[in-house]
Amino acid sequence: MDLTALSAISPVDGRYRNTTNKLAAYFSEYALIKYRVLVEIEYFIALGQFQLPQLPVLDVSLKEKLQAIYKNFSQADAQVIKDIEKTTNHDVKAVEYFIKQKFDELGLSAHKEFIHFGLTSQDINNTAIPLSFKDALAEVYYPAFDELLTILKQYASDWKNIPMLAHTHGQPASPTRLGKEIEVFIERLEKQVELLKQIPFSAKFGGATGNFNAHHIAYPTYDWKAFGNQFVNEVLGLSRSQYTTQIEHYDNFAAQCDALKRINNIILDLDRDMWTYISMNYFKQKIKAGEIGSSAMPHKVNPIDFENSEGNVGIANALFEHLAAKLPVSRLQRDLTDSTVLRNVGVPVAHTLIAIKSTIKGLNKLLLNEAALSADLEDNWAVVAEAIQTILRREAYPNPYEALKELTRTNQGVNAATIASFVDTLNVSDDVRAELKKITPSNYTGI
């Protein structure tokens, strides 16, 4: 079968292709090859600026022609590299040979041995992959995340004065406000994404075992460490790890995976709360013409978007957890297990993107059912017991907690009349009695 959205094995490239297609520019095989070409070209340009005697000083025109190799990189170019790889059986070497062909076309044949000069393949992979990951977060993940935050902030504002019965341990508890409960998720998400953004995009760049052996033997008077730092940190915009084996140690990448997993867990928590509020009839859902909620029960409008998000968070986090646990561990100066694992970096990001978009879709369907929230508050007058006994404590009334406990734990039910009658029996001043009678489940919502 030809590869299409219908024949793809993974739903990331099948059913959810329309949601994840932007990530192909960063995590596909084509993208990995393109980012490798970018690093190789910029490395050659940087060598020229480092004034190696065998290299020409690149004028603006020639520099632009070199950068055009990756800026105009096409799928046809990627296929040329894949065809070369059939002979080399080495993906990075195929990139080198492709660029050498381009150098011949540009009249730079005399200098093409400085392509990939002194490097090992991991100098390319361990810069290309974090660079593509950085770009994917900046250009796809953060915009989706910000879209989620925007709708949450709008709801927090719209619902800031909506009283709602809280539930702790699944039981009625001191009332809150719906907008404040949304603010809980906003604060959590913002704090965690702030931590994520503080983690450097680390990269390895230092030759076969991280010591610039080949560079130093060829040009012993050059400061190759300074060159590596300038190239990785300033040209590529990454953060060069100073002491490495043949590969990046991935500790910061693991931290990024853990941070993304924590953010996903907050989204999962939000999904489950919204699902539960819908089941409690606090929200109804907008109905789209032609959509079917159940193949058997015509009345149903299921909270499928929150369920879809929850499922995709689970897959994403399982993969983030594996990446974070596996990648920092390598035998001696390297083994090859990181190589195949790194090819899957885009998969948990894709499932995360599906989850975020699904949550957004679910949130956009919500219709606030104020009547249900009000009715639930009215049916649970027992929750004002905390307020009454606290004021009685303030007034040094004897055993207020015990008095309210006896009142509210009866099987007869507690309502406005029950509370009013109880207040009338209290030996307190008229002012305190009036204060107590003003308390209702709808106004006992704190600050």
VENBEL-V294612 format. One record per residue. N is the residue number from 1. RES is the residue in three letters. PHI is phi in whole degrees, -180 to 180 (none if undefined). OMEGA is omega in whole degrees, -180 to 180 (* if undefined). D_FIRST is the distance of its C-alpha to the first C-alpha in Angstrom with 2 decimals. Layout:
n=N res=RES phi=PHI omega=OMEGA d_first=D_FIRST
n=N res=RES phi=PHI omega=OMEGA d_first=D_FIRST
//
This chain:
n=1 res=MET phi=none omega=173 d_first=0.00
n=2 res=ASP phi=-71 omega=-179 d_first=3.78
n=3 res=LEU phi=-76 omega=175 d_first=6.35
n=4 res=THR phi=-137 omega=177 d_first=8.49
n=5 res=ALA phi=-63 omega=179 d_first=11.30
n=6 res=LEU phi=-84 omega=-176 d_first=9.68
n=7 res=SER phi=-103 omega=-180 d_first=6.80
n=8 res=ALA phi=-62 omega=179 d_first=9.40
n=9 res=ILE phi=-72 omega=-179 d_first=11.18
n=10 res=SER phi=-89 omega=176 d_first=14.49
n=11 res=PRO phi=-64 omega=176 d_first=16.08
n=12 res=VAL phi=-58 omega=180 d_first=17.76
n=13 res=ASP phi=-101 omega=180 d_first=14.77
n=14 res=GLY phi=-113 omega=-175 d_first=13.60
n=15 res=ARG phi=-55 omega=-174 d_first=16.46
n=16 res=TYR phi=-103 omega=-176 d_first=19.12
n=17 res=ARG phi=-57 omega=-179 d_first=17.71
n=18 res=ASN phi=-64 omega=179 d_first=20.61
n=19 res=THR phi=-82 omega=-171 d_first=23.04
n=20 res=THR phi=-104 omega=-170 d_first=21.89
n=21 res=ASN phi=-60 omega=179 d_first=20.71
n=22 res=LYS phi=-64 omega=-179 d_first=24.14
n=23 res=LEU phi=-74 omega=179 d_first=23.69
n=24 res=ALA phi=-60 omega=180 d_first=20.98
n=25 res=ALA phi=-70 omega=-176 d_first=24.00
n=26 res=TYR phi=-125 omega=-171 d_first=25.45
n=27 res=PHE phi=-125 omega=178 d_first=22.99
n=28 res=SER phi=-77 omega=175 d_first=19.76
n=29 res=GLU phi=-61 omega=176 d_first=19.44
n=30 res=TYR phi=-57 omega=-178 d_first=20.59
n=31 res=ALA phi=-64 omega=180 d_first=23.50
n=32 res=LEU phi=-60 omega=179 d_first=24.60
n=33 res=ILE phi=-63 omega=-180 d_first=24.77
n=34 res=LYS phi=-61 omega=-180 d_first=26.69
n=35 res=TYR phi=-68 omega=175 d_first=29.13
n=36 res=ARG phi=-64 omega=178 d_first=29.73
n=37 res=VAL phi=-61 omega=178 d_first=30.61
n=38 res=LEU phi=-57 omega=-178 d_first=32.88
n=39 res=VAL phi=-64 omega=-179 d_first=34.74
n=40 res=GLU phi=-62 omega=-179 d_first=35.20
n=41 res=ILE phi=-66 omega=-179 d_first=36.57
n=42 res=GLU phi=-66 omega=177 d_first=38.85
n=43 res=TYR phi=-66 omega=179 d_first=40.04
n=44 res=PHE phi=-62 omega=178 d_first=41.09
n=45 res=ILE phi=-61 omega=-180 d_first=42.87
n=46 res=ALA phi=-64 omega=177 d_first=44.60
n=47 res=LEU phi=-62 omega=178 d_first=45.79
n=48 res=GLY phi=-63 omega=179 d_first=47.37
n=49 res=GLN phi=-72 omega=178 d_first=49.12
n=50 res=PHE phi=-81 omega=174 d_first=50.30
n=51 res=GLN phi=64 omega=169 d_first=52.28
n=52 res=LEU phi=-67 omega=-172 d_first=51.24
n=53 res=PRO phi=-62 omega=-178 d_first=53.51
n=54 res=GLN phi=-82 omega=-176 d_first=50.81
n=55 res=LEU phi=-108 omega=179 d_first=48.79
n=56 res=PRO phi=-76 omega=170 d_first=49.76
n=57 res=VAL phi=-77 omega=-174 d_first=50.62
n=58 res=LEU phi=-82 omega=174 d_first=47.72
n=59 res=ASP phi=-78 omega=-176 d_first=48.91
n=60 res=VAL phi=-60 omega=-178 d_first=47.20
n=61 res=SER phi=-63 omega=-179 d_first=45.51
n=62 res=LEU phi=-68 omega=177 d_first=43.98
n=63 res=LYS phi=-60 omega=179 d_first=42.92
n=64 res=GLU phi=-65 omega=178 d_first=41.12
n=65 res=LYS phi=-65 omega=178 d_first=39.36
n=66 res=LEU phi=-67 omega=-180 d_first=38.20
n=67 res=GLN phi=-66 omega=177 d_first=37.00
n=68 res=ALA phi=-64 omega=179 d_first=35.13
n=69 res=ILE phi=-60 omega=178 d_first=32.78
n=70 res=TYR phi=-94 omega=179 d_first=31.28
n=71 res=LYS phi=-68 omega=178 d_first=32.24
n=72 res=ASN phi=-103 omega=-176 d_first=30.34
n=73 res=PHE phi=-63 omega=-175 d_first=27.50
n=74 res=SER phi=-115 omega=175 d_first=24.28
n=75 res=GLN phi=-65 omega=176 d_first=20.60
n=76 res=ALA phi=-65 omega=176 d_first=21.41
n=77 res=ASP phi=-62 omega=179 d_first=24.11
n=78 res=ALA phi=-61 omega=180 d_first=21.87
n=79 res=GLN phi=-67 omega=175 d_first=19.56
n=80 res=VAL phi=-59 omega=180 d_first=22.81
n=81 res=ILE phi=-65 omega=178 d_first=23.69
n=82 res=LYS phi=-63 omega=178 d_first=20.40
n=83 res=ASP phi=-69 omega=176 d_first=21.05
n=84 res=ILE phi=-64 omega=-179 d_first=24.60
n=85 res=GLU phi=-63 omega=178 d_first=23.49
n=86 res=LYS phi=-61 omega=178 d_first=21.85
n=87 res=THR phi=-90 omega=-176 d_first=25.50
n=88 res=THR phi=-74 omega=-173 d_first=27.38
n=89 res=ASN phi=55 omega=179 d_first=25.15
n=90 res=HIS phi=-146 omega=-171 d_first=26.85
n=91 res=ASP phi=-68 omega=-178 d_first=25.41
n=92 res=VAL phi=-74 omega=177 d_first=28.81
n=93 res=LYS phi=-63 omega=177 d_first=30.28
n=94 res=ALA phi=-63 omega=176 d_first=27.50
n=95 res=VAL phi=-63 omega=179 d_first=28.63
n=96 res=GLU phi=-59 omega=-179 d_first=32.19
n=97 res=TYR phi=-65 omega=178 d_first=31.46
n=98 res=PHE phi=-62 omega=-179 d_first=29.69
n=99 res=ILE phi=-67 omega=177 d_first=32.78
n=100 res=LYS phi=-61 omega=176 d_first=35.05
n=101 res=GLN phi=-61 omega=179 d_first=33.49
n=102 res=LYS phi=-65 omega=178 d_first=34.24
n=103 res=PHE phi=-65 omega=177 d_first=37.76
n=104 res=ASP phi=-58 omega=-179 d_first=38.33
n=105 res=GLU phi=-67 omega=-179 d_first=37.50
n=106 res=LEU phi=-91 omega=-179 d_first=39.93
n=107 res=GLY phi=75 omega=-179 d_first=42.69
n=108 res=LEU phi=-109 omega=-175 d_first=42.59
n=109 res=SER phi=-57 omega=-177 d_first=41.99
n=110 res=ALA phi=-67 omega=-175 d_first=45.23
n=111 res=HIS phi=-115 omega=-170 d_first=44.02
n=112 res=LYS phi=-73 omega=176 d_first=40.40
n=113 res=GLU phi=-75 omega=175 d_first=41.36
n=114 res=PHE phi=-89 omega=168 d_first=42.18
n=115 res=ILE phi=-71 omega=179 d_first=38.53
n=116 res=HIS phi=64 omega=-176 d_first=37.71
n=117 res=PHE phi=-63 omega=175 d_first=41.39
n=118 res=GLY phi=71 omega=-173 d_first=42.48
n=119 res=LEU phi=-99 omega=166 d_first=39.31
n=120 res=THR phi=-114 omega=-174 d_first=36.87
n=121 res=SER phi=-60 omega=-178 d_first=33.20
n=122 res=GLN phi=-72 omega=172 d_first=34.09
n=123 res=ASP phi=-64 omega=178 d_first=36.47
n=124 res=ILE phi=-83 omega=-178 d_first=33.49
n=125 res=ASN phi=-63 omega=-175 d_first=31.10
n=126 res=ASN phi=-81 omega=168 d_first=33.94
n=127 res=THR phi=-113 omega=-179 d_first=34.80
n=128 res=ALA phi=-65 omega=-176 d_first=31.44
n=129 res=ILE phi=-70 omega=177 d_first=30.02
n=130 res=PRO phi=-63 omega=177 d_first=33.15
n=131 res=LEU phi=-68 omega=178 d_first=33.41
n=132 res=SER phi=-67 omega=178 d_first=29.91
n=133 res=PHE phi=-65 omega=178 d_first=30.70
n=134 res=LYS phi=-60 omega=-179 d_first=34.02
n=135 res=ASP phi=-66 omega=-180 d_first=32.58
n=136 res=ALA phi=-65 omega=178 d_first=29.94
n=137 res=LEU phi=-64 omega=-176 d_first=32.73
n=138 res=ALA phi=-67 omega=-169 d_first=35.01
n=139 res=GLU phi=-101 omega=-180 d_first=32.70
n=140 res=VAL phi=-126 omega=-174 d_first=30.39
n=141 res=TYR phi=-66 omega=-176 d_first=31.77
n=142 res=TYR phi=-63 omega=175 d_first=35.46
n=143 res=PRO phi=-60 omega=177 d_first=35.06
n=144 res=ALA phi=-67 omega=178 d_first=33.14
n=145 res=PHE phi=-61 omega=-180 d_first=35.80
n=146 res=ASP phi=-65 omega=177 d_first=38.55
n=147 res=GLU phi=-63 omega=177 d_first=37.15
n=148 res=LEU phi=-64 omega=179 d_first=37.40
n=149 res=LEU phi=-62 omega=-178 d_first=40.92
n=150 res=THR phi=-62 omega=-179 d_first=41.99
n=151 res=ILE phi=-70 omega=177 d_first=41.30
n=152 res=LEU phi=-65 omega=179 d_first=42.95
n=153 res=LYS phi=-66 omega=177 d_first=45.97
n=154 res=GLN phi=-65 omega=178 d_first=46.26
n=155 res=TYR phi=-66 omega=179 d_first=46.26
n=156 res=ALA phi=-59 omega=178 d_first=48.75
n=157 res=SER phi=-72 omega=-178 d_first=51.02
n=158 res=ASP phi=-63 omega=-172 d_first=50.59
n=159 res=TRP phi=-108 omega=-173 d_first=51.25
n=160 res=LYS phi=-63 omega=-178 d_first=53.83
n=161 res=ASN phi=-109 omega=-180 d_first=56.62
n=162 res=ILE phi=-88 omega=178 d_first=54.76
n=163 res=PRO phi=-72 omega=-177 d_first=56.37
n=164 res=MET phi=-149 omega=174 d_first=54.17
n=165 res=LEU phi=-68 omega=175 d_first=54.95
n=166 res=ALA phi=-84 omega=177 d_first=53.58
n=167 res=HIS phi=-135 omega=172 d_first=52.30
n=168 res=THR phi=-116 omega=-173 d_first=52.87
n=169 res=HIS phi=59 omega=-179 d_first=51.86
n=170 res=GLY phi=77 omega=-177 d_first=50.61
n=171 res=GLN phi=-110 omega=177 d_first=54.20
n=172 res=PRO phi=-56 omega=-177 d_first=56.01
n=173 res=ALA phi=-139 omega=-177 d_first=57.34
n=174 res=SER phi=-48 omega=-176 d_first=59.27
n=175 res=PRO phi=-60 omega=179 d_first=57.84
n=176 res=THR phi=-136 omega=174 d_first=55.89
n=177 res=ARG phi=-123 omega=-175 d_first=54.48
n=178 res=LEU phi=-59 omega=-180 d_first=50.89
n=179 res=GLY phi=-61 omega=179 d_first=50.76
n=180 res=LYS phi=-65 omega=180 d_first=52.04
n=181 res=GLU phi=-66 omega=174 d_first=49.33
n=182 res=ILE phi=-71 omega=178 d_first=46.73
n=183 res=GLU phi=-60 omega=178 d_first=48.75
n=184 res=VAL phi=-56 omega=-179 d_first=48.21
n=185 res=PHE phi=-71 omega=178 d_first=44.48
n=186 res=ILE phi=-60 omega=-179 d_first=45.11
n=187 res=GLU phi=-62 omega=-180 d_first=47.49
n=188 res=ARG phi=-61 omega=-179 d_first=45.27
n=189 res=LEU phi=-64 omega=-179 d_first=42.24
n=190 res=GLU phi=-65 omega=-180 d_first=44.39
n=191 res=LYS phi=-65 omega=-177 d_first=46.06
n=192 res=GLN phi=-74 omega=178 d_first=42.91
n=193 res=VAL phi=-71 omega=175 d_first=41.16
n=194 res=GLU phi=-63 omega=177 d_first=44.43
n=195 res=LEU phi=-66 omega=179 d_first=44.21
n=196 res=LEU phi=-59 omega=-177 d_first=40.59
n=197 res=LYS phi=-69 omega=179 d_first=41.68
n=198 res=GLN phi=-83 omega=-177 d_first=44.46
n=199 res=ILE phi=-82 omega=-179 d_first=42.22
n=200 res=PRO phi=-66 omega=172 d_first=41.89
n=201 res=PHE phi=-89 omega=-173 d_first=38.59
n=202 res=SER phi=-77 omega=-180 d_first=39.62
n=203 res=ALA phi=-143 omega=175 d_first=38.50
n=204 res=LYS phi=-99 omega=176 d_first=39.39
n=205 res=PHE phi=-158 omega=-178 d_first=40.68
n=206 res=GLY phi=-173 omega=178 d_first=43.08
n=207 res=GLY phi=86 omega=-167 d_first=41.76
n=208 res=ALA phi=-57 omega=177 d_first=40.79
n=209 res=THR phi=-126 omega=172 d_first=42.78
n=210 res=GLY phi=87 omega=-174 d_first=43.76
n=211 res=ASN phi=-112 omega=-175 d_first=47.16
n=212 res=PHE phi=55 omega=-177 d_first=46.59
n=213 res=ASN phi=-54 omega=-175 d_first=47.70
n=214 res=ALA phi=-66 omega=179 d_first=46.39
n=215 res=HIS phi=-61 omega=-175 d_first=47.56
n=216 res=HIS phi=-68 omega=-178 d_first=50.99
n=217 res=ILE phi=-68 omega=-179 d_first=51.55
n=218 res=ALA phi=-82 omega=-178 d_first=50.86
n=219 res=TYR phi=-136 omega=-173 d_first=52.80
n=220 res=PRO phi=-67 omega=-178 d_first=55.06
n=221 res=THR phi=-91 omega=-178 d_first=57.10
n=222 res=TYR phi=-90 omega=178 d_first=54.25
n=223 res=ASP phi=-87 omega=-174 d_first=53.55
n=224 res=TRP phi=-75 omega=176 d_first=49.88
n=225 res=LYS phi=-65 omega=178 d_first=49.81
n=226 res=ALA phi=-63 omega=178 d_first=51.06
n=227 res=PHE phi=-62 omega=-179 d_first=48.49
n=228 res=GLY phi=-61 omega=179 d_first=45.63
n=229 res=ASN phi=-64 omega=-179 d_first=46.93
n=230 res=GLN phi=-66 omega=-178 d_first=47.37
n=231 res=PHE phi=-66 omega=-176 d_first=43.94
n=232 res=VAL phi=-72 omega=-173 d_first=41.98
n=233 res=ASN phi=-77 omega=-173 d_first=44.22
n=234 res=GLU phi=-97 omega=-179 d_first=45.22
n=235 res=VAL phi=-75 omega=-177 d_first=42.63
n=236 res=LEU phi=-88 omega=-180 d_first=39.49
n=237 res=GLY phi=75 omega=177 d_first=41.11
n=238 res=LEU phi=-110 omega=-180 d_first=40.29
n=239 res=SER phi=-129 omega=-175 d_first=42.76
n=240 res=ARG phi=-75 omega=173 d_first=43.25
n=241 res=SER phi=-72 omega=-171 d_first=43.93
n=242 res=GLN phi=-79 omega=-178 d_first=47.11
n=243 res=TYR phi=-127 omega=-177 d_first=46.79
n=244 res=THR phi=-140 omega=168 d_first=43.49
n=245 res=THR phi=-89 omega=177 d_first=42.10
n=246 res=GLN phi=-72 omega=-176 d_first=39.22
n=247 res=ILE phi=-127 omega=171 d_first=37.20
n=248 res=GLU phi=-61 omega=-178 d_first=37.94
n=249 res=HIS phi=-83 omega=170 d_first=39.25
n=250 res=TYR phi=67 omega=-179 d_first=37.17
n=251 res=ASP phi=-63 omega=179 d_first=40.03
n=252 res=ASN phi=-71 omega=175 d_first=39.89
n=253 res=PHE phi=-64 omega=176 d_first=36.13
n=254 res=ALA phi=-61 omega=178 d_first=36.61
n=255 res=ALA phi=-64 omega=177 d_first=39.24
n=256 res=GLN phi=-65 omega=177 d_first=36.88
n=257 res=CYS phi=-62 omega=179 d_first=34.34
n=258 res=ASP phi=-64 omega=179 d_first=37.24
n=259 res=ALA phi=-66 omega=178 d_first=38.44
n=260 res=LEU phi=-64 omega=178 d_first=35.11
n=261 res=LYS phi=-66 omega=179 d_first=35.03
n=262 res=ARG phi=-64 omega=178 d_first=38.55
n=263 res=ILE phi=-62 omega=178 d_first=37.70
n=264 res=ASN phi=-61 omega=180 d_first=34.76
n=265 res=ASN phi=-65 omega=176 d_first=37.19
n=266 res=ILE phi=-68 omega=177 d_first=39.50
n=267 res=ILE phi=-62 omega=177 d_first=36.75
n=268 res=LEU phi=-61 omega=178 d_first=36.00
n=269 res=ASP phi=-62 omega=177 d_first=39.74
n=270 res=LEU phi=-62 omega=179 d_first=39.79
n=271 res=ASP phi=-56 omega=-176 d_first=36.88
n=272 res=ARG phi=-70 omega=177 d_first=38.72
n=273 res=ASP phi=-66 omega=180 d_first=42.01
n=274 res=MET phi=-64 omega=176 d_first=40.63
n=275 res=TRP phi=-58 omega=-178 d_first=38.91
n=276 res=THR phi=-69 omega=178 d_first=42.29
n=277 res=TYR phi=-61 omega=177 d_first=44.27
n=278 res=ILE phi=-65 omega=180 d_first=42.09
n=279 res=SER phi=-66 omega=178 d_first=42.71
n=280 res=MET phi=-87 omega=179 d_first=46.43
n=281 res=ASN phi=73 omega=175 d_first=46.30
n=282 res=TYR phi=-67 omega=175 d_first=47.37
n=283 res=PHE phi=-125 omega=163 d_first=44.48
n=284 res=LYS phi=-105 omega=-177 d_first=42.91
n=285 res=GLN phi=-123 omega=177 d_first=39.60
n=286 res=LYS phi=-62 omega=-178 d_first=38.98
n=287 res=ILE phi=-103 omega=178 d_first=37.27
n=288 res=LYS phi=-101 omega=-177 d_first=34.63
n=289 res=ALA phi=-55 omega=177 d_first=34.71
n=290 res=GLY phi=92 omega=-179 d_first=32.00
n=291 res=GLU phi=-75 omega=-180 d_first=30.90
n=292 res=ILE phi=-120 omega=-180 d_first=31.09
n=293 res=GLY phi=-87 omega=-179 d_first=32.34
n=294 res=SER phi=-145 omega=179 d_first=32.10
n=295 res=SER phi=-73 omega=-178 d_first=30.64
n=296 res=ALA phi=-115 omega=-174 d_first=33.98
n=297 res=MET phi=-115 omega=-172 d_first=36.64
n=298 res=PRO phi=-61 omega=-174 d_first=36.99
n=299 res=HIS phi=-77 omega=-167 d_first=39.43
n=300 res=LYS phi=-77 omega=168 d_first=37.25
n=301 res=VAL phi=-126 omega=-171 d_first=36.23
n=302 res=ASN phi=-84 omega=177 d_first=34.58
n=303 res=PRO phi=-81 omega=-170 d_first=34.71
n=304 res=ILE phi=-67 omega=-178 d_first=30.94
n=305 res=ASP phi=-68 omega=177 d_first=30.78
n=306 res=PHE phi=-69 omega=177 d_first=33.15
n=307 res=GLU phi=-69 omega=178 d_first=31.28
n=308 res=ASN phi=-62 omega=178 d_first=27.96
n=309 res=SER phi=-61 omega=-179 d_first=29.82
n=310 res=GLU phi=-59 omega=-180 d_first=31.39
n=311 res=GLY phi=-65 omega=-179 d_first=28.16
n=312 res=ASN phi=-73 omega=173 d_first=26.60
n=313 res=VAL phi=-60 omega=-180 d_first=29.91
n=314 res=GLY phi=-60 omega=179 d_first=29.74
n=315 res=ILE phi=-66 omega=-180 d_first=26.39
n=316 res=ALA phi=-58 omega=-176 d_first=27.58
n=317 res=ASN phi=-69 omega=176 d_first=30.91
n=318 res=ALA phi=-62 omega=180 d_first=29.64
n=319 res=LEU phi=-74 omega=176 d_first=27.74
n=320 res=PHE phi=-59 omega=-180 d_first=30.73
n=321 res=GLU phi=-64 omega=179 d_first=32.96
n=322 res=HIS phi=-66 omega=179 d_first=31.02
n=323 res=LEU phi=-60 omega=-178 d_first=30.97
n=324 res=ALA phi=-67 omega=-178 d_first=34.69
n=325 res=ALA phi=-83 omega=-173 d_first=35.60
n=326 res=LYS phi=-85 omega=-168 d_first=33.59
n=327 res=LEU phi=-62 omega=180 d_first=33.75
n=328 res=PRO phi=-71 omega=-177 d_first=37.59
n=329 res=VAL phi=-111 omega=179 d_first=37.79
n=330 res=SER phi=-145 omega=-178 d_first=37.39
n=331 res=ARG phi=-72 omega=177 d_first=39.18
n=332 res=LEU phi=48 omega=-176 d_first=42.07
n=333 res=GLN phi=-82 omega=166 d_first=41.18
n=334 res=ARG phi=169 omega=161 d_first=37.42
n=335 res=ASP phi=-127 omega=-171 d_first=34.56
n=336 res=LEU phi=-97 omega=-176 d_first=30.87
n=337 res=THR phi=-66 omega=180 d_first=29.82
n=338 res=ASP phi=-67 omega=-174 d_first=30.18
n=339 res=SER phi=-62 omega=-179 d_first=27.65
n=340 res=THR phi=-72 omega=179 d_first=24.55
n=341 res=VAL phi=-68 omega=-178 d_first=26.03
n=342 res=LEU phi=-62 omega=179 d_first=26.74
n=343 res=ARG phi=-66 omega=-179 d_first=23.12
n=344 res=ASN phi=-102 omega=-177 d_first=22.88
n=345 res=VAL phi=-56 omega=-177 d_first=25.84
n=346 res=GLY phi=-71 omega=-175 d_first=23.91
n=347 res=VAL phi=-67 omega=178 d_first=22.39
n=348 res=PRO phi=-65 omega=176 d_first=25.78
n=349 res=VAL phi=-64 omega=179 d_first=26.79
n=350 res=ALA phi=-64 omega=178 d_first=23.79
n=351 res=HIS phi=-65 omega=175 d_first=24.67
n=352 res=THR phi=-64 omega=179 d_first=28.26
n=353 res=LEU phi=-63 omega=177 d_first=27.51
n=354 res=ILE phi=-59 omega=-179 d_first=25.76
n=355 res=ALA phi=-62 omega=-179 d_first=28.87
n=356 res=ILE phi=-61 omega=-179 d_first=31.31
n=357 res=LYS phi=-64 omega=179 d_first=29.74
n=358 res=SER phi=-68 omega=177 d_first=29.68
n=359 res=THR phi=-62 omega=177 d_first=33.32
n=360 res=ILE phi=-59 omega=180 d_first=34.27
n=361 res=LYS phi=-61 omega=178 d_first=32.70
n=362 res=GLY phi=-64 omega=179 d_first=34.61
n=363 res=LEU phi=-63 omega=-179 d_first=37.81
n=364 res=ASN phi=-70 omega=179 d_first=37.62
n=365 res=LYS phi=-90 omega=-171 d_first=37.61
n=366 res=LEU phi=-70 omega=172 d_first=40.82
n=367 res=LEU phi=-124 omega=-177 d_first=43.96
n=368 res=LEU phi=-66 omega=178 d_first=47.07
n=369 res=ASN phi=-109 omega=-176 d_first=49.04
n=370 res=GLU phi=-61 omega=-179 d_first=52.50
n=371 res=ALA phi=-62 omega=-180 d_first=54.13
n=372 res=ALA phi=-68 omega=178 d_first=52.25
n=373 res=LEU phi=-63 omega=-180 d_first=53.14
n=374 res=SER phi=-65 omega=-179 d_first=56.76
n=375 res=ALA phi=-65 omega=-180 d_first=56.97
n=376 res=ASP phi=-66 omega=177 d_first=55.66
n=377 res=LEU phi=-65 omega=-178 d_first=58.30
n=378 res=GLU phi=-66 omega=-180 d_first=61.00
n=379 res=ASP phi=-82 omega=-174 d_first=60.10
n=380 res=ASN phi=-134 omega=179 d_first=60.55
n=381 res=TRP phi=-66 omega=180 d_first=64.01
n=382 res=ALA phi=-60 omega=-176 d_first=64.34
n=383 res=VAL phi=-71 omega=177 d_first=62.45
n=384 res=VAL phi=-81 omega=179 d_first=65.56
n=385 res=ALA phi=-57 omega=179 d_first=67.42
n=386 res=GLU phi=-60 omega=-179 d_first=66.38
n=387 res=ALA phi=-63 omega=-177 d_first=67.91
n=388 res=ILE phi=-64 omega=-177 d_first=71.13
n=389 res=GLN phi=-67 omega=178 d_first=71.74
n=390 res=THR phi=-71 omega=176 d_first=71.11
n=391 res=ILE phi=-65 omega=178 d_first=73.76
n=392 res=LEU phi=-65 omega=174 d_first=76.06
n=393 res=ARG phi=-60 omega=178 d_first=75.60
n=394 res=ARG phi=-58 omega=-178 d_first=76.61
n=395 res=GLU phi=-88 omega=-179 d_first=79.72
n=396 res=ALA phi=60 omega=177 d_first=80.52
n=397 res=TYR phi=-72 omega=-175 d_first=80.23
n=398 res=PRO phi=-71 omega=173 d_first=80.52
n=399 res=ASN phi=50 omega=-178 d_first=77.37
n=400 res=PRO phi=-67 omega=-180 d_first=75.15
n=401 res=TYR phi=-60 omega=-178 d_first=71.90
n=402 res=GLU phi=-64 omega=179 d_first=73.33
n=403 res=ALA phi=-64 omega=179 d_first=74.68
n=404 res=LEU phi=-72 omega=178 d_first=71.32
n=405 res=LYS phi=-61 omega=-180 d_first=69.57
n=406 res=GLU phi=-64 omega=-179 d_first=71.87
n=407 res=LEU phi=-68 omega=-169 d_first=71.33
n=408 res=THR phi=-88 omega=-179 d_first=67.53
n=409 res=ARG phi=-99 omega=176 d_first=66.70
n=410 res=THR phi=-77 omega=178 d_first=68.39
n=411 res=ASN phi=-89 omega=-177 d_first=66.47
n=412 res=GLN phi=-84 omega=-179 d_first=68.25
n=413 res=GLY phi=89 omega=-179 d_first=65.93
n=414 res=VAL phi=-124 omega=178 d_first=66.83
n=415 res=ASN phi=-139 omega=-178 d_first=67.05
n=416 res=ALA phi=-60 omega=-179 d_first=68.97
n=417 res=ALA phi=-67 omega=179 d_first=72.14
n=418 res=THR phi=-60 omega=-180 d_first=71.93
n=419 res=ILE phi=-65 omega=-179 d_first=71.64
n=420 res=ALA phi=-62 omega=179 d_first=74.47
n=421 res=SER phi=-63 omega=179 d_first=76.72
n=422 res=PHE phi=-62 omega=-180 d_first=76.06
n=423 res=VAL phi=-60 omega=-180 d_first=76.89
n=424 res=ASP phi=-65 omega=-179 d_first=80.14
n=425 res=THR phi=-85 omega=-175 d_first=81.20
n=426 res=LEU phi=-77 omega=177 d_first=80.88
n=427 res=ASN phi=-88 omega=-180 d_first=84.03
n=428 res=VAL phi=-134 omega=180 d_first=82.98
n=429 res=SER phi=-70 omega=178 d_first=84.34
n=430 res=ASP phi=-62 omega=180 d_first=83.66
n=431 res=ASP phi=-65 omega=179 d_first=81.68
n=432 res=VAL phi=-66 omega=179 d_first=79.36
n=433 res=ARG phi=-60 omega=179 d_first=79.04
n=434 res=ALA phi=-65 omega=178 d_first=78.05
n=435 res=GLU phi=-62 omega=-179 d_first=75.57
n=436 res=LEU phi=-66 omega=-177 d_first=73.95
n=437 res=LYS phi=-74 omega=177 d_first=73.77
n=438 res=LYS phi=-79 omega=-176 d_first=71.81
n=439 res=ILE phi=-77 omega=175 d_first=68.87
n=440 res=THR phi=-133 omega=175 d_first=65.97
n=441 res=PRO phi=-60 omega=-178 d_first=62.40
n=442 res=SER phi=-81 omega=180 d_first=61.31
n=443 res=ASN phi=-107 omega=178 d_first=63.54
n=444 res=TYR phi=-90 omega=-174 d_first=63.39
n=445 res=THR phi=-122 omega=176 d_first=60.38
n=446 res=GLY phi=73 omega=-175 d_first=61.82
n=447 res=ILE phi=-119 omega=* d_first=61.38
//
